[in-house]
Structure formats: C-alpha cells, structure tokens
Amino acid sequence: MDLTKGKVSTALLKFTMPIILMQILNQAYMVADSVIVARFVNETALSIWSSANNILLIGYAILSGFSGASHIVVGRFYGEQQYNKIKPTVFTLGIAGMALGLVQTVICLLFSCISERISDPRHSNDCPELRALDRNDGASGHRKPRRY
C-alpha cells in the first residue's frame, strides 16, 4: 500500500484503522478481565488486578513506543526503496521485541511474588524467587527472625 499517492484522508484512515482496532480490542480485553475478576473472585482481587494493570500498561506503552520506532525504520527503508534491508531489520526488531517482552514478564513475575509477600507473609515459601531472602544465617543454623 503506497500512502504517498491518492487522497490524504483515505491514506490516513487506512493507516490508522489497524491501530484504532488494536486499541479497542485491548480495552475490551481489559474490561472483560475486570468483569471476570469481580464476578468470580472478590473485590480485593479486583483492586489488586487494577493496580497490576497499571504496571502492565507501562510495559505496554514501552513496547508500543518500540513498535512505533520500528515502523519508522522500516518505513524509511521502504520509502527509499531499499527492500533488501527490510527483511533483516524486521527480523532484528522481532527478536528485540521478544527480548523486551521476556524482560517485562520476568519483572512482572518478580513483582507478583513481592506483592504476595507483602500482602501475606505466611505464603512466602510459595514464591521461589524470594526463598533466598529466608535463608539460614549459616553459623547457628537458626532462621533469621522476620521483620514485618
């Protein structure tokens, strides 16, 4: 699709429709999650989900910014008709996007364990990432006292 030819409003509409559709589907997904959590779990879980959703939105904004920047790079190559550079660029950007997604997943898992520990310290053994914080002190073999 060549956006440099034809009517500007039509080209702009063709360009923005996938973005608008993506935002609508994302919002519908978030609303559906809220309804499911509120209906089948409880109000506390809904408030926790709302807080966690804000953290996910930060990651979503970072990945959307990365995506926008990658569109600029690929669009530049397309506009300059350097088609041989598009495929390796898209591949590299895909790998980088997956790496960023993996980093976001690890961060979210770590924060979920920390929030679980803060909300109910009795369940700290359920979180393997935080078991290292409860190690023995070595010399006496006694557990270090927890401070809450």
Buried (B, 14 or more C-beta within 10 A) or exposed (E): EEBEEEEEEEBEEEEEEEEEEEEEEEEEEBEEBBEEBBEEEEEEEBEBBEEBBEBEEEBEEEBBEBEEEBEEBBEEBBEEEEEEBBEEBBEEBEEEBEEBEEEBEEEBEEEBBBBBBEEEEEEBEEBEBBEEEEEEEEEEEEEEEEEE
